[in-house]
Amino acid sequence: MKKIGVFVGSLRKESYSKKIAKVLVSLLPSNVEAEFLDTGVLPLFNDDLDPNGVPEWNHFRSQLDTLDGLLIVTPEYNRSIPGALKNAMDIGSRPKNHFNGQVALVVSDSPGNAGGYGANHHLRQTFTTLNITPVQQPEVYLAHVNTIFDEHDMIKDERTVGFLQSAIDAFTQLLYVTSLSTSVSDFLENSTDPLSLTLGDGHYYHKNDAGDIVAEIKFNFDTPGALTITSTTVQPELQGKGIAKQLVLKVIAMAKAYQLKIIPDCNYAKSFFETNKDYADLVQYR
Ligand SMILES: Cc1cc2nc3c(=O)[nH]c(=O)nc-3n(C[C@H](O)[C@H](O)[C@H](O)COP(=O)(O)O)c2cc1C
């Protein structure tokens, strides 16, 4: 299991960057756990207050020490990164570098054409001194972010979701590759996810080589504040490999990122939540 910290450069309640971060967390494999870190609660960095720091800084620094990687989604402010994000990077860099050796995926966004290119590269500039290794490819500059979401904060265009999935896959690979000699196949063998899943409108699914959906979990947002799982289907040839569980874990990760409850409305999901009491807090029954 790897743990990543999710940073959102914007403090705005309806931030597009925050919405993108939630989608990205929904695309993580089940062997990567995400924790959102709130940079808005951090008092401004002042060197005079170290080494003892202030309680918020100390808590943040101890959170950083538990992480393997960073997922940073940021808008561009005046061709650079927002102050709250820079403040967090400065606090995490002292008195010792709490980012040392971490890997990161940088996603920049803008309602404009350039997708926050300036912010993306200013942020990468700090990575050199902080010894953070970023995903190099794909580079993610999301333009026109004010047009990409539906009413549930899901991204409308499956090609955009597919592109973000490729960025998450590269990030996950970087998280798990501990030396240059580790091959991609070693990484794949270490992955706990039996199948690659695609996020579509109201479902996660896997298609076989013939293009048929062979594993699928469907959900809807019909009940305010909740995700309802309406079906979980795995074709007979794939049964017994833990795929149904993988499908439900995907929806659980999404529900956590979006702070929604889960209504299990199909037999598999019902029995999953009856057996796995660890998720009891998430479940809402009709
Ligand atoms: C102080 C400030 C500076 C900005 N500068 C830029 C900029 O340099 N480039 C850009 O593309 N957008 C700029 N914008 C517009 C932001 O990209 C836009 O407000 C975006 O929605 C903010 O991200 P959020 O939705 O995650 O809060 C700026 C916005 C603010 C508030």
The ligand as an SDF file (V2000), in Angstrom:
LIG
                    3D

 31 33  0  0  0  0  0  0  0  0999 V2000
   -5.3200   36.1500   -8.1290 C   0  0  0  0  0  0  0  0  0  0  0  0
   -5.6760   35.4240   -9.4100 C   0  0  0  0  0  0  0  0  0  0  0  0
   -4.7540   35.3760  -10.4310 C   0  0  0  0  0  0  0  0  0  0  0  0
   -5.0390   34.6560  -11.5950 C   0  0  0  0  0  0  0  0  0  0  0  0
   -4.0860   34.5530  -12.5710 N   0  0  0  0  0  0  0  0  0  0  0  0
   -4.2900   33.7020  -13.6180 C   0  0  0  0  0  0  0  0  0  0  0  0
   -3.2330   33.4050  -14.5260 C   0  0  0  0  0  0  0  0  0  0  0  0
   -2.1250   33.8960  -14.4430 O   0  0  0  0  0  0  0  0  0  0  0  0
   -3.4890   32.5180  -15.5210 N   0  0  0  0  0  0  0  0  0  0  0  0
   -4.7220   31.9160  -15.6660 C   0  0  0  0  0  0  0  0  0  0  0  0
   -4.8920   31.1000  -16.5720 O   0  0  0  0  0  0  0  0  0  0  0  0
   -5.7460   32.1860  -14.8090 N   0  0  0  0  0  0  0  0  0  0  0  0
   -5.5660   33.0630  -13.8000 C   0  0  0  0  0  0  0  0  0  0  0  0
   -6.5690   33.2980  -12.9020 N   0  0  0  0  0  0  0  0  0  0  0  0
   -7.8860   32.7040  -13.1120 C   0  0  0  0  0  0  0  0  0  0  0  0
   -7.9570   31.3480  -12.4590 C   0  0  0  0  0  0  0  0  0  0  0  0
   -7.3800   30.4010  -13.3320 O   0  0  0  0  0  0  0  0  0  0  0  0
   -9.4200   30.9720  -12.1920 C   0  0  0  0  0  0  0  0  0  0  0  0
   -9.9650   31.8790  -11.2650 O   0  0  0  0  0  0  0  0  0  0  0  0
   -9.5700   29.5450  -11.6970 C   0  0  0  0  0  0  0  0  0  0  0  0
  -10.9210   29.1810  -11.7240 O   0  0  0  0  0  0  0  0  0  0  0  0
   -9.0260   29.3840  -10.3130 C   0  0  0  0  0  0  0  0  0  0  0  0
   -8.9610   28.0130   -9.9830 O   0  0  0  0  0  0  0  0  0  0  0  0
  -10.0470   27.2960   -9.0530 P   0  0  0  0  0  0  0  0  0  0  0  0
  -11.3020   27.1540   -9.8870 O   0  0  0  0  0  0  0  0  0  0  0  0
   -9.4410   25.9720   -8.7250 O   0  0  0  0  0  0  0  0  0  0  0  0
  -10.2750   28.1720   -7.8620 O   0  0  0  0  0  0  0  0  0  0  0  0
   -6.3060   34.0320  -11.7380 C   0  0  0  0  0  0  0  0  0  0  0  0
   -7.2300   34.1150  -10.6970 C   0  0  0  0  0  0  0  0  0  0  0  0
   -6.9170   34.7860   -9.5480 C   0  0  0  0  0  0  0  0  0  0  0  0
   -7.9320   34.8200   -8.4120 C   0  0  0  0  0  0  0  0  0  0  0  0
  1  2  1  0
  2  3  1  0
  2 30  2  0
  3  4  2  0
  4  5  1  0
  4 28  1  0
  5  6  2  0
  6  7  1  0
  6 13  1  0
  7  8  2  0
  7  9  1  0
  9 10  1  0
 10 11  2  0
 10 12  1  0
 12 13  2  0
 13 14  1  0
 14 15  1  0
 14 28  1  0
 15 16  1  0
 16 17  1  0
 16 18  1  0
 18 19  1  0
 18 20  1  0
 20 21  1  0
 20 22  1  0
 22 23  1  0
 23 24  1  0
 24 25  2  0
 24 26  1  0
 24 27  1  0
 28 29  2  0
 29 30  1  0
 30 31  1  0
M  END
$$$$
